[in-house]
Amino acid sequence: KRSHSIGKDGAKVKAEGLAKSLEAKLGIRWRWEGDRILFDAPSGAAKGATGTVSVDAANVRVEVDLPFLLRAIKGSVESKITEKLDDLLR
């Protein structure tokens, strides 16, 4: 979870950019549902991962459920997400 000061609409634009980037790099599928992006990875390096990106006027929260085989690298995944969020919300 990261706070921001770019407003909800600005944060949604940034979150969508992140989703498009992950779609290109990892083959995730994503869609908006209200103020949340729902995503899953049907194949590729992140196969089986699911999650949400929730956006509000002050925060962006990313939640990822990793499949069993990817749980061994949970720390690495978490640090990458944190890094991306920090870059995204600058």
Residue pairs with C-beta under 8 A, 6 or more apart in sequence:
1 59
1 60
1 61
1 62
2 59
2 60
2 61
2 82
2 85
2 86
2 89
3 58
3 59
4 10
4 11
4 58
4 59
4 60
4 89
5 58
6 14
6 89
7 57
8 35
8 55
8 56
8 57
11 55
11 56
11 57
11 60
11 89
12 35
12 55
14 60
14 88
14 89
15 37
15 53
15 55
15 60
15 88
16 32
16 37
17 88
18 53
18 84
18 88
19 28
19 30
19 37
19 39
19 53
22 28
22 30
22 39
23 29
23 30
26 41
26 44
26 45
26 46
27 41
27 42
27 43
27 44
27 46
28 39
28 40
28 41
28 46
28 49
29 39
29 40
29 41
29 42
30 37
30 38
30 39
31 37
31 38
31 39
35 54
35 55
35 56
36 52
36 53
36 54
36 55
37 52
37 53
37 55
38 50
38 51
38 52
39 50
39 51
39 52
39 53
40 49
40 50
40 51
41 47
41 48
41 49
41 50
46 70
47 67
48 66
48 67
48 69
48 70
49 64
49 65
49 66
49 67
49 70
50 64
50 65
51 62
51 63
51 64
51 65
52 61
52 62
52 63
53 60
53 61
53 62
54 60
54 61
54 63
60 85
60 88
60 89
62 81
62 85
64 77
64 81
66 74
66 77
70 77
